[in-house]
Amino acid sequence: MTVVAGLDACRSGWIAVVLDDGRFAEAVVGATFVDTLMALSKARSLGARVKALSSLKMSELVPKAPAIAESATGKSMGQHAEMMARKNHISREEQDAFALLSHQRAAAAAQSGKTAQEE
């Protein structure tokens, strides 16, 4: 389950907790905010908690939209797909035909009940 789906499930009341390795949270709220939460979780006294929170700026509480580019390459999934298509000589028409066939097969599987356990 992706973190976004997990957050949606929390909001709907379906689940109560989502665990994440931190990379998504850091991308959305920023490293400083994550560092502050880590320091806050390790603080054992009121003074240590106040110190941890004092480093936090209100601007750091505003979520940031995650980047669509892959961090390792700086390219989006679409850019990588276009590169792969060019390299393998796959035309736009072939890509569209494959996508249509894939959607038709998925719709047929859903309609026949084959995917009922996955929903």
C-alpha positions in Angstrom: 0.0 0.0 0.0 1.4 3.4 -0.9 1.7 6.0 1.8 -0.9 8.2 0.0 -3.4 5.3 -0.1 -2.5 4.7 3.6 -3.3 8.3 4.5 -6.6 8.1 2.6 -7.4 4.9 4.5 -6.6 6.7 7.8 -8.8 9.7 6.8 -11.7 7.3 6.0 -11.3 5.5 9.3 -10.5 2.2 7.7 -7.1 2.0 9.5 -5.6 3.9 12.3 -1.8 3.9 11.6 0.5 4.1 8.6 4.2 3.2 8.9 6.7 4.7 6.5 10.4 4.6 6.2 10.5 8.5 6.2 11.5 9.3 2.6 7.9 10.2 1.7 7.3 12.3 4.8 10.6 14.1 4.2 9.6 14.8 0.6 6.3 16.3 1.7 7.1 18.3 4.8 10.8 18.7 4.5 13.9 17.4 6.3 14.0 20.0 9.0 10.4 19.1 10.1 11.3 15.4 10.1 14.5 16.1 12.1 12.4 18.1 14.6 10.0 15.2 15.0 12.9 12.8 15.5 14.4 15.0 18.2 11.0 15.4 19.8 10.5 11.7 19.9 13.9 11.2 21.7 13.4 14.1 24.1 12.8 12.8 27.7 12.3 16.1 29.6 10.0 19.1 29.1 13.1 21.3 28.5 14.4 18.9 25.8 10.9 18.9 24.1 10.8 22.7 24.1 14.3 22.9 22.7 13.3 20.5 19.9 10.2 22.4 19.0 12.0 25.8 19.2 14.0 25.0 16.1 10.7 24.5 14.0 9.5 27.4 11.8 5.8 27.8 11.0 6.7 27.8 7.3 8.0 24.2 7.7 4.5 23.0 8.6 3.2 23.8 5.1 3.3 20.6 3.0 5.3 20.7 -0.2 4.1 19.0 -3.4 6.3 16.0 -4.1 8.5 16.2 -7.2 7.5 14.1 -10.2 11.0 13.5 -11.2 13.0 10.4 -10.2 15.6 11.7 -7.7 18.4 9.5 -9.2 18.0 10.7 -12.8 16.0 13.9 -12.6 13.5 12.6 -15.2 9.9 11.8 -14.8 8.3 8.4 -15.4 7.0 9.7 -18.7 10.4 10.8 -19.9 11.8 7.4 -19.0 9.0 5.7 -21.0 9.7 7.9 -24.0 13.4 7.1 -23.9 12.6 3.4 -23.6 10.2 3.6 -26.6 12.7 5.4 -28.7 15.5 3.0 -27.8 13.3 0.0 -28.7 11.7 1.6 -31.7 8.1 1.4 -30.3 5.8 3.9 -32.0 3.2 6.0 -30.2 0.5 4.1 -32.0 1.9 0.8 -30.8 2.0 2.2 -27.2 -1.6 3.4 -27.5 -2.8 0.0 -28.9 -1.0 -1.9 -26.1 -2.5 0.5 -23.5 -6.0 0.0 -24.9 -5.7 -3.8 -25.0 -4.4 -3.7 -21.4 -7.4 -1.6 -20.2 -9.8 -3.8 -22.2 -8.4 -7.0 -20.5 -8.5 -5.4 -17.1 -12.2 -4.3 -17.6 -13.1 -7.8 -18.8 -11.4 -9.4 -15.8 -13.2 -7.1 -13.4 -16.5 -7.7 -15.1 -16.0 -11.5 -15.0 -15.2 -11.4 -11.3 -11.6 -12.5 -11.7 -10.3 -9.5 -9.7 -12.9 -9.5 -7.0 -10.4 -10.6 -4.3 -8.0 -7.7 -5.2 -10.6 -5.0 -4.7 
